[in-house]
Amino acid sequence: MDVTPSVRTEMPAPQFVMSPEGHRLATYSWGDPDAETVLCVHGFASSCRDNWVDTGWVRDLLRAGFRVVGVDQLGHGASDKPHDAVAYSMKALVENLLIVLDTYLLDDVMLAGYSLGARVGWQFLVDFPEHVSRAVLGGIPDGRPLARLQIDQARDYAERGIPVEDKVTRNYVTLAERVPGNDLRAIIALAEGMRIGDADPDPQHPPQQPVLFATGADDAILEASRQLAAAVPKGRFEEIPGRHHFNTPGSRVFRESAVAFFDEA
């Protein structure tokens, strides 16, 4: 992360909304309620604060005159953290975003999503196109979401402290433990839930809105992201220099490109 405390925006107290399944979702709002709104959706094992506030995104969007609404996706941040995989299906995560818009009385927003947030954002664009005018999707796709995580090893570690042998799973566990307040059992349930149904983005049924795709030059999914962008009629792609999957959100180049893209609306 390439930001200092001086660029960080004050984190307001969460405002909770209720998901259709009765789970509390933490949301946050900054800026003029009458301004154009950007809905920010964070990535796996992260949070609104981690992905969007501490990296300077909220600050830069506010400076550009936008209102920002952020959400801690289910299982993250101050939101509820159920251990039931069904709560984390793609359908459920998408419908959670719709509940956030309904609660804030927002008919139309722009959307910024990263990694898991970008995958959920893609589906939100497809399923509810009337509610999103344009979007920035970073770090998408990462294959079948979380498919490489070895569920049994992660669960053995979370419940019994057995060391994780699989390298990819160990990386995911380390990522999950990096953010204070994460519940590893909820994160594991999320990994299971993302395997329910067809969780991959479908290039045969892409969003029709303008979409800026951005992926780090050192991210293993770079070419897959580029191909996905090419499938979107109004898609464009930007390679973020010197960044991998986990530090791209802190890139000044990424932030500036996103703000400029939103300014085109």
C-alpha positions as a Markdown table, in Angstrom:
| # | Residue | x | y | z |
|---|---|---|---|---|
| 1 | Met | 0.0 | 0.0 | 0.0 |
| 2 | Asp | 1.5 | 3.3 | -1.1 |
| 3 | Val | -0.5 | 5.7 | 1.1 |
| 4 | Thr | 0.2 | 7.5 | 4.4 |
| 5 | Pro | -2.2 | 8.2 | 7.2 |
| 6 | Ser | -2.6 | 11.8 | 6.0 |
| 7 | Val | -4.6 | 10.7 | 2.9 |
| 8 | Arg | -7.1 | 8.6 | 4.9 |
| 9 | Thr | -10.7 | 9.7 | 5.2 |
| 10 | Glu | -12.5 | 9.6 | 8.5 |
| 11 | Met | -14.5 | 6.3 | 8.9 |
| 12 | Pro | -18.1 | 7.0 | 10.0 |
| 13 | Ala | -20.0 | 4.7 | 12.2 |
| 14 | Pro | -21.7 | 2.0 | 10.2 |
| 15 | Gln | -25.3 | 2.2 | 9.3 |
| 16 | Phe | -26.8 | -1.3 | 9.2 |
| 17 | Val | -29.3 | -2.6 | 6.7 |
| 18 | Met | -30.9 | -6.0 | 6.7 |
| 19 | Ser | -30.4 | -8.6 | 4.0 |
| 20 | Pro | -33.3 | -10.7 | 2.7 |
| 21 | Glu | -32.0 | -13.5 | 4.9 |
| 22 | Gly | -32.0 | -11.4 | 8.0 |
| 23 | His | -28.3 | -10.7 | 8.2 |
| 24 | Arg | -27.0 | -7.2 | 9.2 |
| 25 | Leu | -24.9 | -5.4 | 6.5 |
| 26 | Ala | -22.7 | -2.5 | 7.5 |
| 27 | Thr | -22.8 | 0.4 | 5.2 |
| 28 | Tyr | -21.1 | 3.8 | 5.1 |
| 29 | Ser | -21.8 | 7.1 | 3.4 |
| 30 | Trp | -19.7 | 10.2 | 2.6 |
| 31 | Gly | -20.4 | 13.4 | 0.7 |
| 32 | Asp | -23.4 | 15.3 | -0.6 |
| 33 | Pro | -26.5 | 13.1 | -0.7 |
| 34 | Asp | -27.6 | 14.9 | -3.9 |
| 35 | Ala | -24.3 | 14.2 | -5.7 |
| 36 | Glu | -23.8 | 11.4 | -8.2 |
| 37 | Thr | -23.1 | 8.3 | -6.1 |
| 38 | Val | -20.4 | 5.7 | -6.4 |
| 39 | Leu | -21.1 | 2.4 | -4.7 |
| 40 | Cys | -17.8 | 0.7 | -3.5 |
| 41 | Val | -17.7 | -3.1 | -3.1 |
| 42 | His | -14.5 | -4.6 | -1.6 |
| 43 | Gly | -12.7 | -7.8 | -2.2 |
| 44 | Phe | -12.3 | -11.2 | -0.5 |
| 45 | Ala | -11.2 | -11.1 | 3.1 |
| 46 | Ser | -11.0 | -7.2 | 3.0 |
| 47 | Ser | -13.5 | -4.5 | 4.0 |
| 48 | Cys | -14.7 | -1.1 | 3.0 |
| 49 | Arg | -12.1 | 0.5 | 5.1 |
| 50 | Asp | -9.3 | -1.7 | 3.9 |
| 51 | Asn | -10.0 | -1.5 | 0.2 |
| 52 | Trp | -11.4 | 2.0 | -0.2 |
| 53 | Val | -10.7 | 4.2 | 2.7 |
| 54 | Asp | -7.2 | 3.5 | 3.7 |
| 55 | Thr | -6.1 | 3.4 | 0.0 |
| 56 | Gly | -7.4 | 7.0 | -0.7 |
| 57 | Trp | -10.3 | 6.0 | -3.0 |
| 58 | Val | -13.0 | 7.7 | -0.9 |
| 59 | Arg | -10.9 | 10.8 | -0.4 |
| 60 | Asp | -10.3 | 11.1 | -4.2 |
| 61 | Leu | -13.9 | 10.5 | -5.1 |
| 62 | Leu | -15.1 | 13.1 | -2.6 |
| 63 | Arg | -12.6 | 15.6 | -4.0 |
| 64 | Ala | -14.0 | 14.9 | -7.5 |
| 65 | Gly | -17.5 | 15.8 | -6.2 |
| 66 | Phe | -19.0 | 12.4 | -5.9 |
| 67 | Arg | -21.0 | 10.9 | -3.0 |
| 68 | Val | -19.6 | 7.5 | -1.9 |
| 69 | Val | -21.6 | 4.7 | -0.4 |
| 70 | Gly | -19.6 | 1.7 | 0.8 |
| 71 | Val | -20.6 | -1.7 | 2.1 |
| 72 | Asp | -18.9 | -4.4 | 4.1 |
| 73 | Gln | -20.0 | -7.5 | 2.2 |
| 74 | Leu | -21.5 | -10.3 | 4.3 |
| 75 | Gly | -18.8 | -12.1 | 6.3 |
| 76 | His | -16.5 | -9.0 | 6.4 |
| 77 | Gly | -15.9 | -5.9 | 8.4 |
| 78 | Ala | -18.7 | -4.9 | 10.7 |
| 79 | Ser | -21.3 | -7.0 | 8.8 |
| 80 | Asp | -22.7 | -10.3 | 10.2 |
| 81 | Lys | -20.5 | -13.3 | 9.6 |
| 82 | Pro | -22.7 | -16.4 | 9.2 |
| 83 | His | -20.9 | -19.8 | 8.9 |
| 84 | Asp | -23.5 | -21.1 | 6.4 |
| 85 | Ala | -22.2 | -21.3 | 2.8 |
| 86 | Val | -25.7 | -20.7 | 1.3 |
| 87 | Ala | -25.6 | -17.2 | 2.7 |
| 88 | Tyr | -22.7 | -16.4 | 0.3 |
| 89 | Ser | -24.0 | -17.6 | -3.0 |
| 90 | Met | -23.5 | -15.2 | -5.9 |
| 91 | Lys | -27.3 | -14.6 | -6.0 |
| 92 | Ala | -27.3 | -13.6 | -2.3 |
| 93 | Leu | -24.3 | -11.3 | -2.6 |
| 94 | Val | -25.9 | -9.5 | -5.6 |
| 95 | Glu | -29.2 | -9.1 | -3.8 |
| 96 | Asn | -27.5 | -7.7 | -0.8 |
| 97 | Leu | -26.3 | -4.8 | -3.0 |
| 98 | Leu | -29.8 | -4.2 | -4.2 |
| 99 | Ile | -31.0 | -3.9 | -0.6 |
| 100 | Val | -28.3 | -1.3 | 0.1 |
| 101 | Leu | -29.5 | 0.8 | -2.8 |
| 102 | Asp | -33.1 | 0.4 | -1.8 |
| 103 | Thr | -32.3 | 1.4 | 1.8 |
| 104 | Tyr | -30.5 | 4.5 | 0.6 |
| 105 | Leu | -33.3 | 5.3 | -1.9 |
| 106 | Leu | -30.8 | 5.2 | -4.7 |
| 107 | Asp | -32.2 | 4.4 | -8.2 |
| 108 | Asp | -29.0 | 4.8 | -10.2 |
| 109 | Val | -25.3 | 4.6 | -9.1 |
| 110 | Met | -21.9 | 4.1 | -10.5 |
| 111 | Leu | -20.0 | 1.1 | -9.1 |
| 112 | Ala | -16.4 | 0.4 | -8.1 |
| 113 | Gly | -15.5 | -3.2 | -7.3 |
| 114 | Tyr | -12.3 | -5.0 | -6.7 |
| 115 | Ser | -11.6 | -8.8 | -6.9 |
| 116 | Leu | -14.6 | -10.5 | -5.3 |
| 117 | Gly | -16.3 | -7.1 | -5.3 |
| 118 | Ala | -15.7 | -6.8 | -9.0 |
| 119 | Arg | -17.1 | -10.3 | -9.6 |
| 120 | Val | -20.3 | -9.4 | -7.6 |
| 121 | Gly | -20.3 | -6.0 | -9.4 |
| 122 | Trp | -20.2 | -7.7 | -12.8 |
| 123 | Gln | -23.3 | -9.8 | -11.9 |
| 124 | Phe | -25.1 | -6.8 | -10.4 |
| 125 | Leu | -24.5 | -4.9 | -13.7 |
| 126 | Val | -26.0 | -7.9 | -15.6 |
| 127 | Asp | -28.9 | -8.6 | -13.3 |
| 128 | Phe | -30.0 | -5.1 | -12.5 |
| 129 | Pro | -28.7 | -2.9 | -15.4 |
| 130 | Glu | -31.3 | -0.2 | -14.6 |
| 131 | His | -29.5 | 0.6 | -11.3 |
| 132 | Val | -25.9 | 1.0 | -12.5 |
| 133 | Ser | -24.8 | 3.5 | -15.2 |
| 134 | Arg | -21.1 | 2.6 | -15.4 |
| 135 | Ala | -18.5 | 0.6 | -13.4 |
| 136 | Val | -14.9 | 0.2 | -12.6 |
| 137 | Leu | -14.0 | -3.5 | -12.1 |
| 138 | Gly | -10.5 | -4.3 | -10.8 |
| 139 | Gly | -8.8 | -7.6 | -10.5 |
| 140 | Ile | -11.5 | -9.7 | -12.3 |
| 141 | Pro | -11.6 | -12.7 | -12.8 |
| 142 | Asp | -9.6 | -14.9 | -10.6 |
| 143 | Gly | -10.6 | -18.1 | -12.3 |
| 144 | Arg | -13.5 | -19.8 | -10.6 |
| 145 | Pro | -13.7 | -17.6 | -7.4 |
| 146 | Leu | -11.6 | -19.1 | -4.7 |
| 147 | Ala | -11.6 | -22.5 | -6.4 |
| 148 | Arg | -8.0 | -23.2 | -5.6 |
| 149 | Leu | -8.6 | -22.9 | -1.8 |
| 150 | Gln | -8.5 | -26.3 | -0.1 |
| 151 | Ile | -11.6 | -26.1 | 2.1 |
| 152 | Asp | -10.7 | -29.0 | 4.3 |
| 153 | Gln | -7.2 | -27.7 | 5.1 |
| 154 | Ala | -8.5 | -24.2 | 5.9 |
| 155 | Arg | -11.2 | -25.6 | 8.1 |
| 156 | Asp | -8.8 | -27.8 | 10.0 |
| 157 | Tyr | -6.6 | -24.8 | 10.6 |
| 158 | Ala | -9.5 | -22.6 | 11.8 |
| 159 | Glu | -11.1 | -25.2 | 14.1 |
| 160 | Arg | -8.1 | -27.3 | 15.3 |
| 161 | Gly | -5.0 | -25.2 | 14.5 |
| 162 | Ile | -3.6 | -27.8 | 12.1 |
| 163 | Pro | -1.0 | -26.0 | 9.8 |
| 164 | Val | -2.0 | -25.5 | 6.2 |
| 165 | Glu | 0.2 | -27.4 | 3.8 |
| 166 | Asp | -1.2 | -26.2 | 0.5 |
| 167 | Lys | 0.5 | -23.0 | -0.6 |
| 168 | Val | -2.5 | -21.3 | -2.2 |
| 169 | Thr | -4.7 | -22.1 | 0.8 |
| 170 | Arg | -2.0 | -20.8 | 3.1 |
| 171 | Asn | -1.9 | -17.5 | 1.2 |
| 172 | Tyr | -5.7 | -17.1 | 1.4 |
| 173 | Val | -5.6 | -17.8 | 5.2 |
| 174 | Thr | -2.8 | -15.3 | 5.6 |
| 175 | Leu | -4.8 | -12.7 | 3.7 |
| 176 | Ala | -7.9 | -13.4 | 5.8 |
| 177 | Glu | -6.0 | -13.0 | 9.0 |
| 178 | Arg | -4.4 | -9.8 | 7.9 |
| 179 | Val | -7.6 | -7.7 | 8.5 |
| 180 | Pro | -8.6 | -7.3 | 12.1 |
| 181 | Gly | -12.0 | -8.7 | 13.0 |
| 182 | Asn | -12.1 | -11.3 | 10.2 |
| 183 | Asp | -13.8 | -14.6 | 11.2 |
| 184 | Leu | -11.9 | -17.3 | 9.4 |
| 185 | Arg | -14.8 | -19.7 | 9.6 |
| 186 | Ala | -17.0 | -17.2 | 7.8 |
| 187 | Ile | -14.4 | -16.6 | 5.2 |
| 188 | Ile | -14.3 | -20.4 | 4.6 |
| 189 | Ala | -18.1 | -20.5 | 4.3 |
| 190 | Leu | -17.8 | -17.7 | 1.7 |
| 191 | Ala | -15.3 | -19.8 | -0.3 |
| 192 | Glu | -17.8 | -22.6 | -0.2 |
| 193 | Gly | -20.7 | -20.4 | -1.1 |
| 194 | Met | -19.0 | -19.0 | -4.1 |
| 195 | Arg | -19.0 | -22.6 | -5.6 |
| 196 | Ile | -22.7 | -22.8 | -5.5 |
| 197 | Gly | -24.1 | -22.6 | -9.0 |
| 198 | Asp | -22.3 | -20.9 | -11.8 |
| 199 | Ala | -20.1 | -18.3 | -10.1 |
| 200 | Asp | -17.9 | -17.4 | -13.1 |
| 201 | Pro | -18.4 | -14.2 | -15.1 |
| 202 | Asp | -20.1 | -15.2 | -18.4 |
| 203 | Pro | -18.5 | -13.4 | -21.4 |
| 204 | Gln | -21.5 | -14.5 | -23.5 |
| 205 | His | -23.8 | -12.4 | -21.4 |
| 206 | Pro | -21.7 | -9.3 | -20.5 |
| 207 | Pro | -22.7 | -6.0 | -19.0 |
| 208 | Gln | -23.9 | -3.5 | -21.5 |
| 209 | Gln | -22.9 | -0.4 | -19.6 |
| 210 | Pro | -19.5 | 1.3 | -19.9 |
| 211 | Val | -17.0 | -0.6 | -17.8 |
| 212 | Leu | -13.3 | 0.1 | -17.1 |
| 213 | Phe | -11.4 | -3.0 | -16.3 |
| 214 | Ala | -8.1 | -2.6 | -14.4 |
| 215 | Thr | -5.6 | -5.3 | -13.4 |
| 216 | Gly | -2.1 | -5.2 | -12.1 |
| 217 | Ala | 0.8 | -5.9 | -14.5 |
| 218 | Asp | 2.1 | -8.5 | -12.2 |
| 219 | Asp | -1.2 | -10.2 | -11.5 |
| 220 | Ala | -1.5 | -13.8 | -12.7 |
| 221 | Ile | -5.0 | -13.0 | -14.0 |
| 222 | Leu | -3.9 | -10.1 | -16.3 |
| 223 | Glu | -4.6 | -11.8 | -19.6 |
| 224 | Ala | -7.9 | -13.3 | -18.4 |
| 225 | Ser | -9.0 | -9.8 | -17.3 |
| 226 | Arg | -8.0 | -8.4 | -20.6 |
| 227 | Gln | -10.1 | -11.0 | -22.5 |
| 228 | Leu | -13.1 | -10.4 | -20.2 |
| 229 | Ala | -12.9 | -6.7 | -21.0 |
| 230 | Ala | -12.8 | -7.4 | -24.7 |
| 231 | Ala | -16.1 | -9.3 | -24.3 |
| 232 | Val | -17.9 | -6.2 | -23.0 |
| 233 | Pro | -19.4 | -4.0 | -25.8 |
| 234 | Lys | -18.4 | -0.8 | -23.9 |
| 235 | Gly | -15.5 | -2.2 | -22.1 |
| 236 | Arg | -12.0 | -0.8 | -21.9 |
| 237 | Phe | -8.9 | -2.2 | -20.2 |
| 238 | Glu | -6.0 | -0.6 | -18.2 |
| 239 | Glu | -2.9 | -2.4 | -17.0 |
| 240 | Ile | -1.8 | -1.0 | -13.7 |
| 241 | Pro | 2.1 | -0.9 | -13.7 |
| 242 | Gly | 4.1 | -2.5 | -11.0 |
| 243 | Arg | 1.2 | -4.0 | -9.1 |
| 244 | His | 0.0 | -7.5 | -8.3 |
| 245 | His | -3.4 | -8.7 | -7.2 |
| 246 | Phe | -3.2 | -7.7 | -3.6 |
| 247 | Asn | -1.7 | -4.2 | -3.8 |
| 248 | Thr | -3.5 | -2.8 | -6.9 |
| 249 | Pro | -6.2 | -1.0 | -4.9 |
| 250 | Gly | -3.5 | 1.2 | -3.4 |
| 251 | Ser | -2.2 | 2.4 | -6.8 |
| 252 | Arg | -2.5 | 6.1 | -7.6 |
| 253 | Val | -2.7 | 5.2 | -11.3 |
| 254 | Phe | -5.7 | 3.0 | -10.6 |
| 255 | Arg | -7.5 | 5.7 | -8.6 |
| 256 | Glu | -6.9 | 8.5 | -11.0 |
| 257 | Ser | -8.0 | 6.4 | -14.0 |
| 258 | Ala | -11.2 | 5.4 | -12.1 |
| 259 | Val | -12.1 | 9.0 | -11.1 |
| 260 | Ala | -11.5 | 10.2 | -14.7 |
| 261 | Phe | -13.7 | 7.3 | -16.0 |
| 262 | Phe | -16.5 | 8.3 | -13.6 |
| 263 | Asp | -16.2 | 11.9 | -14.6 |
| 264 | Glu | -17.1 | 11.0 | -18.1 |
| 265 | Ala | -20.6 | 10.2 | -17.1 |
